[in-house]
Amino acid sequence: MKFVTRDYVDKVEILAMNRPERRNALGEDILKDLHETVDRAANDKDVNVIMLAGNGPGFSAGADLKDFSAGDINDTFDLNRRLGAFVRSLALVRKPIVCAVDGFALGGGFMLAASCDVVVTAPVTRWHLPEVSLGWLPGFGLDTLATRVGPFAARSLSWSPTAIDGVEAHRLGLADILSLPTETAREVALHYAKNLAAMPVHAVLTTKQFFSTSVTARAEVMDDLANRYFAHDILHETARTSLQRFLPKKTAGAEVVSKE
């Protein structure tokens, strides 16, 4: 099964996370495919712009808590570290990355979207970081989020018990473009990406490189700090109880996967 589908139109490579039955949760399998497809598109001379989207009802529900719950603390810490490293790497890809967010962007999916160069959201999209309510600090992406919206707004979003919609995400600067109610974010993002792909490639690249310096200046060290706090938090009883909800449950000799 392909966990990331590929399409190509007018110099734009469209990469869509394709795990709708798990709401495009970010686990080992989809992370591997994202690495491979982004790298391939980045090195394809016929691709000027990369577009990231999600197939199914939404963009991404965040880190796959089944994968997070299954291993020991070191495995969990390592998966979180690798997710963070991939998300940070998007700022260094030598092509602009346009993100289309329809439906929802939660947890790690929220951070993945916020780390793209251009974020397009639909008005009714649900944006939320639920980690603190589950018992832990988000383990990556916080510095990039603060760069987008400012540290006070980033903190408020990090511990907010409620989601915001696409209109508020756009107002805060979390999203760059707000689609009309009659349009999907994916439609608007593709239109934007095609226009960007038609511009002089070298000038688009140098523009991205110039501003990426500001975006990535502290990201790695701050992600490392956040991941250490995260690793400490998930040892707490509240967090362990939350994680237990996502482990497979066994009944009458058969394994039943717990629902999110």
FIKOLZA-1660 file (N, C-alpha, C; in steps of 0.1 Angstrom, whole numbers, plus 5000, padded with zeros to 4 digits):
% residues 260
   i   px   py   pz ch aa at
   1 5008 4988 5000  A  M  N
   1 5000 5000 5000  A  M CA
   1 5009 5012 5000  A  M  C
   2 5005 5022 4992  A  K  N
   2 5012 5035 4992  A  K CA
   2 5006 5044 5002  A  K  C
   3 5014 5048 5012  A  F  N
   3 5010 5057 5022  A  F CA
   3 5010 5072 5018  A  F  C
   4 5017 5074 5007  A  V  N
   4 5017 5088 5001  A  V CA
   4 5015 5086 4986  A  V  C
   5 5005 5092 4981  A  T  N
   5 5002 5092 4967  A  T CA
   5 5009 5103 4960  A  T  C
   6 5012 5101 4947  A  R  N
   6 5019 5112 4939  A  R CA
   6 5011 5115 4927  A  R  C
   7 5011 5128 4924  A  D  N
   7 5004 5133 4911  A  D CA
   7 5013 5145 4906  A  D  C
   8 5012 5147 4894  A  Y  N
   8 5020 5158 4888  A  Y CA
   8 5012 5166 4878  A  Y  C
   9 5012 5179 4880  A  V  N
   9 5005 5188 4870  A  V CA
   9 5013 5202 4870  A  V  C
  10 5016 5206 4858  A  D  N
  10 5022 5219 4856  A  D CA
  10 5034 5222 4865  A  D  C
  11 5043 5213 4865  A  K  N
  11 5056 5215 4873  A  K CA
  11 5053 5214 4888  A  K  C
  12 5041 5209 4892  A  V  N
  12 5038 5208 4907  A  V CA
  12 5037 5193 4910  A  V  C
  13 5045 5188 4920  A  E  N
  13 5043 5174 4924  A  E CA
  13 5034 5175 4937  A  E  C
  14 5023 5168 4935  A  I  N
  14 5013 5167 4946  A  I CA
  14 5015 5154 4954  A  I  C
  15 5019 5156 4967  A  L  N
  15 5021 5145 4976  A  L CA
  15 5009 5145 4986  A  L  C
  16 5001 5134 4986  A  A  N
  16 4990 5133 4995  A  A CA
  16 4991 5121 5004  A  A  C
  17 4991 5124 5017  A  M  N
  17 4991 5113 5027  A  M CA
  17 4979 5105 5025  A  M  C
  18 4981 5092 5025  A  N  N
  18 4970 5083 5020  A  N CA
  18 4968 5071 5030  A  N  C
  19 4964 5075 5042  A  R  N
  19 4960 5066 5052  A  R CA
  19 4947 5070 5059  A  R  C
  20 4937 5071 5051  A  P  N
  20 4924 5077 5056  A  P CA
  20 4918 5070 5067  A  P  C
  21 4920 5056 5067  A  E  N
  21 4914 5048 5078  A  E CA
  21 4920 5051 5092  A  E  C
  22 4932 5057 5092  A  R  N
  22 4938 5061 5104  A  R CA
  22 4939 5077 5104  A  R  C
  23 4931 5083 5096  A  R  N
  23 4931 5098 5096  A  R CA
  23 4945 5104 5093  A  R  C
  24 4953 5097 5084  A  N  N
  24 4966 5101 5081  A  N CA
  24 4975 5103 5093  A  N  C
  25 4974 5094 5103  A  A  N
  25 4982 5095 5114  A  A CA
  25 4997 5093 5111  A  A  C
  26 5006 5100 5117  A  L  N
  26 5020 5100 5114  A  L CA
  26 5027 5089 5122  A  L  C
  27 5029 5077 5116  A  G  N
  27 5036 5066 5122  A  G CA
  27 5048 5063 5114  A  G  C
  28 5054 5051 5117  A  E  N
  28 5066 5047 5110  A  E CA
  28 5064 5045 5095  A  E  C
  29 5053 5040 5091  A  D  N
  29 5051 5037 5077  A  D CA
  29 5049 5050 5068  A  D  C
  30 5041 5059 5073  A  I  N
  30 5038 5071 5065  A  I CA
  30 5050 5080 5066  A  I  C
  31 5058 5080 5077  A  L  N
  31 5070 5088 5078  A  L CA
  31 5080 5084 5067  A  L  C
  32 5082 5071 5066  A  K  N
  32 5091 5065 5056  A  K CA
  32 5087 5070 5042  A  K  C
  33 5074 5069 5038  A  D  N
  33 5070 5073 5025  A  D CA
  33 5071 5088 5023  A  D  C
  34 5069 5096 5033  A  L  N
  34 5070 5110 5032  A  L CA
  34 5085 5114 5029  A  L  C
  35 5094 5108 5037  A  H  N
  35 5108 5110 5034  A  H CA
  35 5112 5107 5020  A  H  C
  36 5107 5095 5015  A  E  N
  36 5111 5091 5001  A  E CA
  36 5105 5100 4990  A  E  C
  37 5092 5103 4992  A  T  N
  37 5085 5111 4981  A  T CA
  37 5090 5125 4981  A  T  C
  38 5092 5131 4993  A  V  N
  38 5097 5145 4993  A  V CA
  38 5111 5146 4987  A  V  C
  39 5119 5136 4991  A  D  N
  39 5133 5136 4985  A  D CA
  39 5133 5134 4970  A  D  C
  40 5124 5125 4965  A  R  N
  40 5124 5123 4951  A  R CA
  40 5119 5136 4944  A  R  C
  41 5109 5142 4949  A  A  N
  41 5104 5154 4943  A  A CA
  41 5114 5166 4943  A  A  C
  42 5121 5166 4954  A  A  N
  42 5131 5177 4956  A  A CA
  42 5143 5175 4946  A  A  C
  43 5145 5163 4941  A  N  N
  43 5156 5161 4932  A  N CA
  43 5152 5159 4918  A  N  C
  44 5139 5161 4915  A  D  N
  44 5133 5159 4901  A  D CA
  44 5134 5173 4894  A  D  C
  45 5141 5173 4883  A  K  N
  45 5143 5186 4876  A  K CA
  45 5131 5191 4870  A  K  C
  46 5121 5182 4868  A  D  N
  46 5108 5186 4863  A  D CA
  46 5098 5192 4873  A  D  C
  47 5102 5192 4886  A  V  N
  47 5093 5196 4896  A  V CA
  47 5098 5210 4901  A  V  C
  48 5090 5220 4901  A  N  N
  48 5094 5233 4906  A  N CA
  48 5088 5236 4920  A  N  C
  49 5076 5230 4923  A  V  N
  49 5070 5232 4936  A  V CA
  49 5064 5219 4941  A  V  C
  50 5065 5217 4954  A  I  N
  50 5059 5205 4960  A  I CA
  50 5047 5209 4968  A  I  C
  51 5036 5201 4966  A  M  N
  51 5024 5204 4973  A  M CA
  51 5021 5192 4982  A  M  C
  52 5017 5195 4995  A  L  N
  52 5014 5185 5004  A  L CA
  52 5000 5186 5009  A  L  C
  53 4993 5174 5008  A  A  N
  53 4979 5174 5012  A  A CA
  53 4976 5161 5019  A  A  C
  54 4963 5158 5022  A  G  N
  54 4959 5146 5028  A  G CA
  54 4947 5140 5021  A  G  C
  55 4947 5128 5018  A  N  N
  55 4935 5121 5012  A  N CA
  55 4926 5117 5024  A  N  C
  56 4913 5117 5021  A  G  N
  56 4903 5114 5031  A  G CA
  56 4897 5126 5037  A  G  C
  57 4892 5124 5050  A  P  N
  57 4884 5135 5056  A  P CA
  57 4892 5147 5061  A  P  C
  58 4906 5145 5062  A  G  N
  58 4913 5156 5067  A  G CA
  58 4928 5155 5064  A  G  C
  59 4936 5165 5068  A  F  N
  59 4950 5165 5065  A  F CA
  59 4958 5155 5073  A  F  C
  60 4958 5156 5086  A  S  N
  60 4964 5146 5095  A  S CA
  60 4960 5148 5109  A  S  C
  61 4957 5136 5116  A  A  N
  61 4953 5137 5130  A  A CA
  61 4965 5137 5139  A  A  C
  62 4977 5137 5133  A  G  N
  62 4989 5138 5142  A  G CA
  62 4997 5125 5143  A  G  C
  63 5005 5125 5153  A  A  N
  63 5014 5113 5156  A  A CA
  63 5005 5101 5158  A  A  C
  64 5009 5090 5153  A  D  N
  64 5001 5077 5155  A  D CA
  64 5004 5072 5169  A  D  C
  65 4995 5074 5178  A  L  N
  65 4997 5070 5192  A  L CA
  65 4997 5055 5194  A  L  C
  66 4993 5047 5184  A  K  N
  66 4995 5033 5185  A  K CA
  66 5010 5030 5185  A  K  C
  67 5017 5037 5175  A  D  N
  67 5032 5035 5174  A  D CA
  67 5039 5040 5187  A  D  C
  68 5034 5052 5192  A  F  N
  68 5040 5058 5203  A  F CA
  68 5038 5049 5216  A  F  C
  69 5026 5043 5217  A  S  N
  69 5023 5035 5229  A  S CA
  69 5029 5022 5229  A  S  C
  70 5033 5016 5217  A  A  N
  70 5037 5002 5216  A  A CA
  70 5051 5000 5222  A  A  C
  71 5060 5010 5221  A  G  N
  71 5074 5007 5224  A  G CA
  71 5077 5012 5238  A  G  C
  72 5090 5011 5242  A  D  N
  72 5094 5017 5255  A  D CA
  72 5097 5032 5254  A  D  C
  73 5102 5038 5264  A  I  N
  73 5104 5052 5264  A  I CA
  73 5114 5056 5254  A  I  C
  74 5125 5048 5252  A  N  N
  74 5135 5052 5242  A  N CA
  74 5130 5051 5228  A  N  C
  75 5121 5041 5225  A  D  N
  75 5115 5040 5212  A  D CA
  75 5106 5052 5209  A  D  C
  76 5098 5056 5219  A  T  N
  76 5089 5067 5218  A  T CA
  76 5097 5080 5216  A  T  C
  77 5107 5082 5223  A  F  N
  77 5116 5094 5222  A  F CA
  77 5122 5095 5208  A  F  C
  78 5126 5083 5203  A  D  N
  78 5133 5083 5190  A  D CA
  78 5123 5086 5179  A  D  C
  79 5111 5080 5179  A  L  N
  79 5101 5083 5169  A  L CA
  79 5098 5097 5169  A  L  C
  80 5096 5103 5180  A  N  N
  80 5093 5117 5181  A  N CA
  80 5104 5126 5176  A  N  C
  81 5116 5122 5179  A  R  N
  81 5128 5129 5173  A  R CA
  81 5128 5128 5158  A  R  C
  82 5126 5117 5152  A  R  N
  82 5126 5115 5138  A  R CA
  82 5115 5123 5131  A  R  C
  83 5103 5123 5137  A  L  N
  83 5092 5131 5132  A  L CA
  83 5096 5146 5131  A  L  C
  84 5102 5150 5143  A  G  N
  84 5106 5164 5143  A  G CA
  84 5117 5168 5133  A  G  C
  85 5126 5158 5131  A  A  N
  85 5137 5161 5121  A  A CA
  85 5131 5162 5107  A  A  C
  86 5121 5154 5104  A  F  N
  86 5115 5154 5090  A  F CA
  86 5108 5168 5089  A  F  C
  87 5100 5171 5099  A  V  N
  87 5093 5184 5098  A  V CA
  87 5102 5196 5096  A  V  C
  88 5113 5196 5104  A  R  N
  88 5123 5207 5103  A  R CA
  88 5129 5207 5089  A  R  C
  89 5131 5195 5083  A  S  N
  89 5138 5195 5070  A  S CA
  89 5131 5201 5059  A  S  C
  90 5118 5203 5060  A  L  N
  90 5110 5209 5050  A  L CA
  90 5115 5224 5046  A  L  C
  91 5120 5231 5056  A  A  N
  91 5125 5244 5054  A  A CA
  91 5138 5244 5046  A  A  C
  92 5145 5233 5046  A  L  N
  92 5157 5232 5039  A  L CA
  92 5156 5226 5025  A  L  C
  93 5144 5221 5021  A  V  N
  93 5142 5215 5008  A  V CA
  93 5144 5226 4998  A  V  C
  94 5151 5223 4987  A  R  N
  94 5154 5234 4977  A  R CA
  94 5143 5237 4967  A  R  C
  95 5131 5235 4972  A  K  N
  95 5119 5239 4964  A  K CA
  95 5108 5243 4974  A  K  C
  96 5100 5253 4970  A  P  N
  96 5089 5257 4979  A  P CA
  96 5079 5245 4982  A  P  C
  97 5073 5244 4994  A  I  N
  97 5064 5234 4997  A  I CA
  97 5051 5241 5001  A  I  C
  98 5040 5239 4994  A  V  N
  98 5027 5245 4996  A  V CA
  98 5018 5234 5003  A  V  C
  99 5012 5237 5013  A  C  N
  99 5004 5228 5021  A  C CA
  99 4989 5231 5020  A  C  C
 100 4981 5221 5018  A  A  N
 100 4966 5223 5017  A  A CA
 100 4960 5216 5029  A  A  C
 101 4953 5223 5037  A  V  N
 101 4947 5217 5049  A  V CA
 101 4932 5218 5049  A  V  C
 102 4926 5207 5046  A  D  N
 102 4911 5205 5047  A  D CA
 102 4908 5196 5059  A  D  C
 103 4896 5198 5064  A  G  N
 103 4891 5189 5075  A  G CA
 103 4897 5191 5088  A  G  C
 104 4910 5187 5090  A  F  N
 104 4916 5189 5104  A  F CA
 104 4931 5188 5102  A  F  C
 105 4938 5195 5111  A  A  N
 105 4953 5193 5113  A  A CA
 105 4955 5193 5128  A  A  C
 106 4958 5182 5134  A  L  N
 106 4959 5180 5148  A  L CA
 106 4973 5175 5152  A  L  C
 107 4978 5180 5164  A  G  N
 107 4990 5175 5169  A  G CA
 107 5002 5176 5160  A  G  C
 108 5008 5165 5157  A  G  N
 108 5019 5165 5147  A  G CA
 108 5015 5169 5133  A  G  C
 109 5003 5167 5130  A  G  N
 109 4998 5171 5117  A  G CA
 109 4997 5186 5116  A  G  C
 110 4993 5192 5127  A  F  N
 110 4993 5207 5129  A  F CA
 110 5007 5212 5127  A  F  C
 111 5017 5206 5133  A  M  N
 111 5031 5211 5132  A  M CA
 111 5037 5208 5118  A  M  C
 112 5033 5197 5112  A  L  N
 112 5037 5194 5098  A  L CA
 112 5032 5205 5089  A  L  C
 113 5020 5209 5090  A  A  N
 113 5014 5219 5081  A  A CA
 113 5021 5232 5084  A  A  C
 114 5022 5236 5097  A  A  N
 114 5028 5249 5100  A  A CA
 114 5042 5251 5095  A  A  C
 115 5049 5240 5093  A  S  N
 115 5063 5240 5089  A  S CA
 115 5065 5241 5074  A  S  C
 116 5054 5241 5066  A  C  N
 116 5055 5242 5052  A  C CA
 116 5057 5257 5049  A  C  C
 117 5061 5260 5036  A  D  N
 117 5064 5274 5033  A  D CA
 117 5052 5282 5031  A  D  C
 118 5041 5276 5025  A  V  N
 118 5029 5283 5023  A  V CA
 118 5018 5274 5028  A  V  C
 119 5009 5279 5037  A  V  N
 119 4998 5271 5042  A  V CA
 119 4985 5276 5038  A  V  C
 120 4977 5268 5032  A  V  N
 120 4963 5271 5027  A  V CA
 120 4953 5264 5036  A  V  C
 121 4944 5270 5041  A  T  N
 121 4934 5264 5050  A  T CA
 121 4920 5267 5045  A  T  C
 122 4911 5257 5047  A  A  N
 122 4896 5260 5044  A  A CA
 122 4891 5266 5057  A  A  C
 123 4880 5274 5056  A  P  N
 123 4875 5281 5068  A  P CA
 123 4870 5271 5079  A  P  C
 124 4865 5260 5076  A  V  N
 124 4859 5251 5086  A  V CA
 124 4869 5241 5091  A  V  C
 125 4882 5242 5087  A  T  N
 125 4892 5232 5091  A  T CA
 125 4894 5234 5106  A  T  C
 126 4896 5222 5113  A  R  N
 126 4898 5222 5127  A  R CA
 126 4913 5221 5130  A  R  C
 127 4919 5231 5137  A  W  N
 127 4933 5231 5140  A  W CA
 127 4934 5229 5156  A  W  C
 128 4942 5220 5160  A  H  N
 128 4943 5218 5175  A  H CA
 128 4956 5211 5178  A  H  C
 129 4962 5215 5190  A  L  N
 129 4973 5208 5196  A  L CA
 129 4967 5201 5209  A  L  C
 130 4963 5189 5209  A  P  N
 130 4957 5183 5221  A  P CA
 130 4967 5177 5231  A  P  C
 131 4980 5178 5228  A  E  N
 131 4990 5170 5236  A  E CA
 131 4989 5174 5251  A  E  C
 132 4988 5187 5254  A  V  N
 132 4989 5191 5268  A  V CA
 132 4977 5185 5276  A  V  C
 133 4965 5184 5269  A  S  N
 133 4953 5178 5276  A  S CA
 133 4955 5163 5278  A  S  C
 134 4964 5157 5270  A  L  N
 134 4967 5143 5272  A  L CA
 134 4978 5140 5282  A  L  C
 135 4986 5151 5285  A  G  N
 135 4996 5150 5296  A  G CA
 135 5010 5152 5292  A  G  C
 136 5012 5158 5280  A  W  N
 136 5026 5160 5276  A  W CA
 136 5027 5173 5267  A  W  C
 137 5039 5178 5267  A  L  N
 137 5043 5189 5258  A  L CA
 137 5045 5184 5244  A  L  C
 138 5040 5191 5234  A  P  N
 138 5043 5187 5220  A  P CA
 138 5058 5187 5218  A  P  C
 139 5063 5176 5212  A  G  N
 139 5077 5173 5212  A  G CA
 139 5085 5179 5201  A  G  C
 140 5079 5186 5192  A  F  N
 140 5086 5193 5181  A  F CA
 140 5077 5203 5175  A  F  C
 141 5083 5212 5167  A  G  N
 141 5076 5222 5160  A  G CA
 141 5072 5235 5167  A  G  C
 142 5075 5236 5180  A  L  N
 142 5070 5247 5188  A  L CA
 142 5078 5260 5184  A  L  C
 143 5091 5259 5181  A  D  N
 143 5098 5271 5178  A  D CA
 143 5093 5277 5164  A  D  C
 144 5091 5267 5155  A  T  N
 144 5086 5272 5142  A  T CA
 144 5072 5278 5143  A  T  C
 145 5063 5272 5152  A  L  N
 145 5050 5278 5154  A  L CA
 145 5052 5292 5160  A  L  C
 146 5061 5294 5170  A  A  N
 146 5063 5307 5176  A  A CA
 146 5068 5317 5165  A  A  C
 147 5076 5312 5156  A  T  N
 147 5081 5321 5145  A  T CA
 147 5069 5325 5136  A  T  C
 148 5059 5317 5134  A  R  N
 148 5048 5320 5126  A  R CA
 148 5038 5330 5134  A  R  C
 149 5035 5327 5146  A  V  N
 149 5024 5334 5153  A  V CA
 149 5029 5343 5165  A  V  C
 150 5041 5341 5169  A  G  N
 150 5046 5348 5181  A  G CA
 150 5045 5339 5193  A  G  C
 151 5054 5341 5203  A  P  N
 151 5055 5332 5214  A  P CA
 151 5043 5331 5223  A  P  C
 152 5036 5342 5225  A  F  N
 152 5024 5342 5233  A  F CA
 152 5013 5334 5227  A  F  C
 153 5010 5337 5214  A  A  N
 153 5000 5330 5207  A  A CA
 153 5003 5315 5206  A  A  C
 154 5016 5312 5204  A  A  N
 154 5021 5298 5203  A  A CA
 154 5018 5291 5216  A  A  C
 155 5021 5297 5227  A  R  N
 155 5018 5291 5240  A  R CA
 155 5003 5289 5242  A  R  C
 156 4995 5299 5238  A  S  N
 156 4981 5297 5240  A  S CA
 156 4975 5286 5231  A  S  C
 157 4980 5285 5219  A  L  N
 157 4976 5273 5210  A  L CA
 157 4981 5260 5216  A  L  C
 158 4992 5260 5222  A  S  N
 158 4998 5247 5228  A  S CA
 158 4990 5241 5239  A  S  C
 159 4984 5250 5248  A  W  N
 159 4977 5244 5259  A  W CA
 159 4962 5247 5258  A  W  C
 160 4957 5252 5247  A  S  N
 160 4943 5254 5246  A  S CA
 160 4935 5241 5246  A  S  C
 161 4924 5240 5254  A  P  N
 161 4916 5228 5255  A  P CA
 161 4907 5227 5243  A  P  C
 162 4906 5238 5235  A  T  N
 162 4897 5238 5223  A  T CA
 162 4904 5241 5210  A  T  C
 163 4898 5236 5199  A  A  N
 163 4904 5238 5186  A  A CA
 163 4900 5252 5181  A  A  C
 164 4907 5257 5171  A  I  N
 164 4904 5269 5163  A  I CA
 164 4900 5265 5149  A  I  C
 165 4893 5273 5142  A  D  N
 165 4889 5270 5128  A  D CA
 165 4899 5277 5119  A  D  C
 166 4897 5275 5106  A  G  N
 166 4906 5280 5096  A  G CA
 166 4906 5295 5095  A  G  C
 167 4895 5302 5098  A  V  N
 167 4894 5316 5099  A  V CA
 167 4904 5322 5109  A  V  C
 168 4903 5316 5121  A  E  N
 168 4912 5320 5132  A  E CA
 168 4927 5317 5129  A  E  C
 169 4929 5305 5123  A  A  N
 169 4943 5302 5119  A  A CA
 169 4949 5312 5110  A  A  C
 170 4941 5316 5100  A  H  N
 170 4945 5326 5091  A  H CA
 170 4947 5340 5098  A  H  C
 171 4939 5343 5107  A  R  N
 171 4940 5356 5114  A  R CA
 171 4953 5356 5122  A  R  C
 172 4956 5345 5128  A  L  N
 172 4968 5344 5136  A  L CA
 172 4981 5344 5128  A  L  C
 173 4980 5340 5115  A  G  N
 173 4992 5339 5107  A  G CA
 173 4997 5324 5107  A  G  C
 174 4989 5315 5113  A  L  N
 174 4993 5301 5112  A  L CA
 174 4991 5296 5098  A  L  C
 175 4981 5301 5091  A  A  N
 175 4979 5298 5077  A  A CA
 175 4981 5311 5069  A  A  C
 176 4986 5310 5057  A  D  N
 176 4989 5321 5049  A  D CA
 176 4977 5325 5040  A  D  C
 177 4969 5315 5036  A  I  N
 177 4958 5318 5026  A  I CA
 177 4946 5311 5032  A  I  C
 178 4934 5318 5031  A  L  N
 178 4921 5312 5035  A  L CA
 178 4913 5310 5023  A  L  C
 179 4909 5298 5020  A  S  N
 179 4900 5295 5009  A  S CA
 179 4886 5301 5011  A  S  C
 180 4879 5303 5001  A  L  N
 180 4865 5306 5002  A  L CA
 180 4856 5294 5006  A  L  C
 181 4845 5297 5012  A  P  N
 181 4837 5285 5017  A  P CA
 181 4833 5276 5006  A  P  C
 182 4832 5281 4993  A  T  N
 182 4829 5273 4982  A  T CA
 182 4840 5265 4976  A  T  C
 183 4852 5267 4981  A  E  N
 183 4864 5261 4976  A  E CA
 183 4871 5252 4986  A  E  C
 184 4878 5242 4982  A  T  N
 184 4886 5234 4991  A  T CA
 184 4900 5240 4992  A  T  C
 185 4907 5238 5003  A  A  N
 185 4920 5243 5004  A  A CA
 185 4929 5237 4994  A  A  C
 186 4926 5224 4990  A  R  N
 186 4934 5217 4980  A  R CA
 186 4933 5224 4967  A  R  C
 187 4921 5228 4963  A  E  N
 187 4920 5235 4950  A  E CA
 187 4927 5249 4950  A  E  C
 188 4926 5256 4961  A  V  N
 188 4933 5269 4961  A  V CA
 188 4948 5267 4962  A  V  C
 189 4952 5257 4970  A  A  N
 189 4967 5255 4971  A  A CA
 189 4973 5251 4957  A  A  C
 190 4966 5243 4950  A  L  N
 190 4971 5239 4936  A  L CA
 190 4972 5251 4927  A  L  C
 191 4962 5259 4927  A  H  N
 191 4962 5271 4919  A  H CA
 191 4974 5280 4923  A  H  C
 192 4976 5282 4936  A  Y  N
 192 4988 5290 4940  A  Y CA
 192 5001 5283 4936  A  Y  C
 193 5002 5270 4938  A  A  N
 193 5014 5263 4935  A  A CA
 193 5017 5263 4920  A  A  C
 194 5007 5262 4912  A  K  N
 194 5010 5263 4897  A  K CA
 194 5015 5277 4893  A  K  C
 195 5009 5287 4900  A  N  N
 195 5014 5301 4897  A  N CA
 195 5029 5303 4902  A  N  C
 196 5032 5297 4913  A  L  N
 196 5045 5298 4919  A  L CA
 196 5055 5290 4910  A  L  C
 197 5051 5279 4905  A  A  N
 197 5059 5270 4897  A  A CA
 197 5063 5277 4883  A  A  C
 198 5054 5286 4879  A  A  N
 198 5057 5293 4866  A  A CA
 198 5067 5305 4868  A  A  C
 199 5070 5308 4880  A  M  N
 199 5080 5319 4882  A  M CA
 199 5094 5315 4880  A  M  C
 200 5104 5324 4878  A  P  N
 200 5118 5320 4877  A  P CA
 200 5123 5311 4888  A  P  C
 201 5127 5299 4885  A  V  N
 201 5130 5289 4895  A  V CA
 201 5141 5294 4904  A  V  C
 202 5152 5300 4899  A  H  N
 202 5163 5304 4907  A  H CA
 202 5159 5315 4917  A  H  C
 203 5151 5324 4913  A  A  N
 203 5147 5335 4922  A  A CA
 203 5138 5330 4933  A  A  C
 204 5129 5320 4930  A  V  N
 204 5121 5314 4940  A  V CA
 204 5129 5307 4950  A  V  C
 205 5140 5300 4945  A  L  N
 205 5149 5292 4954  A  L CA
 205 5156 5302 4964  A  L  C
 206 5162 5312 4958  A  T  N
 206 5170 5321 4967  A  T CA
 206 5161 5328 4977  A  T  C
 207 5148 5331 4973  A  T  N
 207 5139 5337 4983  A  T CA
 207 5136 5327 4994  A  T  C
 208 5134 5315 4991  A  K  N
 208 5132 5305 5002  A  K CA
 208 5144 5304 5010  A  K  C
 209 5156 5303 5004  A  Q  N
 209 5168 5301 5012  A  Q CA
 209 5171 5313 5021  A  Q  C
 210 5168 5325 5016  A  F  N
 210 5170 5337 5025  A  F CA
 210 5162 5337 5037  A  F  C
 211 5149 5334 5036  A  F  N
 211 5140 5334 5048  A  F CA
 211 5141 5321 5056  A  F  C
 212 5145 5310 5050  A  S  N
 212 5147 5298 5058  A  S CA
 212 5157 5299 5069  A  S  C
 213 5167 5308 5067  A  T  N
 213 5176 5311 5078  A  T CA
 213 5170 5315 5091  A  T  C
 214 5160 5324 5089  A  S  N
 214 5153 5329 5101  A  S CA
 214 5144 5318 5107  A  S  C
 215 5138 5310 5099  A  V  N
 215 5129 5300 5103  A  V CA
 215 5136 5289 5111  A  V  C
 216 5148 5285 5106  A  T  N
 216 5155 5273 5112  A  T CA
 216 5166 5277 5122  A  T  C
 217 5168 5290 5125  A  A  N
 217 5179 5294 5133  A  A CA
 217 5180 5286 5146  A  A  C
 218 5169 5284 5153  A  R  N
 218 5169 5278 5166  A  R CA
 218 5161 5265 5166  A  R  C
 219 5155 5261 5155  A  A  N
 219 5146 5250 5155  A  A CA
 219 5151 5237 5160  A  A  C
 220 5163 5233 5156  A  E  N
 220 5169 5220 5160  A  E CA
 220 5171 5220 5175  A  E  C
 221 5177 5230 5181  A  V  N
 221 5180 5229 5195  A  V CA
 221 5167 5230 5204  A  V  C
 222 5157 5238 5199  A  M  N
 222 5145 5239 5206  A  M CA
 222 5137 5227 5205  A  M  C
 223 5137 5220 5194  A  D  N
 223 5130 5207 5192  A  D CA
 223 5137 5197 5202  A  D  C
 224 5150 5197 5203  A  D  N
 224 5156 5188 5212  A  D CA
 224 5152 5190 5227  A  D  C
 225 5151 5203 5230  A  L  N
 225 5146 5206 5244  A  L CA
 225 5132 5202 5246  A  L  C
 226 5123 5205 5236  A  A  N
 226 5109 5201 5237  A  A CA
 226 5107 5186 5238  A  A  C
 227 5116 5178 5230  A  N  N
 227 5115 5164 5230  A  N CA
 227 5119 5158 5244  A  N  C
 228 5129 5165 5250  A  R  N
 228 5133 5160 5264  A  R CA
 228 5122 5163 5274  A  R  C
 229 5115 5174 5273  A  Y  N
 229 5104 5176 5281  A  Y CA
 229 5092 5166 5279  A  Y  C
 230 5090 5164 5266  A  F  N
 230 5080 5154 5262  A  F CA
 230 5083 5140 5268  A  F  C
 231 5096 5136 5267  A  A  N
 231 5100 5123 5272  A  A CA
 231 5098 5122 5287  A  A  C
 232 5100 5133 5294  A  H  N
 232 5098 5134 5309  A  H CA
 232 5083 5133 5311  A  H  C
 233 5075 5141 5304  A  D  N
 233 5060 5142 5306  A  D CA
 233 5053 5128 5304  A  D  C
 234 5058 5120 5294  A  I  N
 234 5050 5108 5292  A  I CA
 234 5053 5097 5302  A  I  C
 235 5062 5100 5311  A  L  N
 235 5064 5090 5323  A  L CA
 235 5054 5093 5334  A  L  C
 236 5047 5104 5333  A  H  N
 236 5037 5107 5343  A  H CA
 236 5025 5099 5342  A  H  C
 237 5018 5096 5353  A  E  N
 237 5007 5087 5353  A  E CA
 237 4996 5092 5344  A  E  C
 238 4993 5105 5343  A  T  N
 238 4983 5110 5334  A  T CA
 238 4986 5107 5320  A  T  C
 239 4998 5109 5315  A  A  N
 239 5002 5106 5302  A  A CA
 239 5001 5091 5299  A  A  C
 240 5006 5083 5308  A  R  N
 240 5006 5068 5306  A  R CA
 240 4991 5063 5304  A  R  C
 241 4982 5069 5312  A  T  N
 241 4968 5065 5311  A  T CA
 241 4963 5069 5297  A  T  C
 242 4967 5081 5292  A  S  N
 242 4962 5085 5279  A  S CA
 242 4967 5076 5268  A  S  C
 243 4980 5072 5269  A  L  N
 243 4986 5064 5259  A  L CA
 243 4980 5050 5259  A  L  C
 244 4976 5045 5271  A  Q  N
 244 4970 5032 5272  A  Q CA
 244 4957 5030 5263  A  Q  C
 245 4950 5042 5261  A  R  N
 245 4938 5041 5253  A  R CA
 245 4940 5038 5239  A  R  C
 246 4953 5039 5234  A  F  N
 246 4956 5037 5220  A  F CA
 246 4962 5023 5217  A  F  C
 247 4965 5016 5228  A  L  N
 247 4971 5002 5226  A  L CA
 247 4960 4992 5221  A  L  C
 248 4964 4982 5213  A  P  N
 248 4954 4972 5209  A  P CA
 248 4948 4965 5221  A  P  C
 249 4935 4963 5221  A  K  N
 249 4929 4956 5232  A  K CA
 249 4925 4941 5227  A  K  C
 250 4926 4932 5236  A  K  N
 250 4924 4918 5233  A  K CA
 250 4911 4913 5239  A  K  C
 251 4902 4907 5231  A  T  N
 251 4890 4902 5237  A  T CA
 251 4887 4888 5230  A  T  C
 252 4884 4878 5239  A  A  N
 252 4881 4865 5234  A  A CA
 252 4891 4859 5225  A  A  C
 253 4904 4861 5228  A  G  N
 253 4915 4856 5220  A  G CA
 253 4918 4863 5207  A  G  C
 254 4910 4874 5204  A  A  N
 254 4912 4882 5192  A  A CA
 254 4916 4896 5196  A  A  C
 255 4925 4901 5187  A  E  N
 255 4930 4915 5190  A  E CA
 255 4920 4925 5184  A  E  C
 256 4916 4935 5192  A  V  N
 256 4908 4945 5187  A  V CA
 256 4915 4958 5189  A  V  C
 257 4916 4966 5178  A  V  N
 257 4923 4979 5178  A  V CA
 257 4915 4989 5185  A  V  C
 258 4920 4996 5195  A  S  N
 258 4912 5006 5201  A  S CA
 258 4910 5018 5192  A  S  C
 259 4899 5025 5193  A  K  N
 259 4896 5036 5184  A  K CA
 259 4902 5049 5190  A  K  C
 260 4905 5058 5181  A  E  N
 260 4910 5071 5186  A  E CA
 260 4898 5079 5191  A  E  C
% end
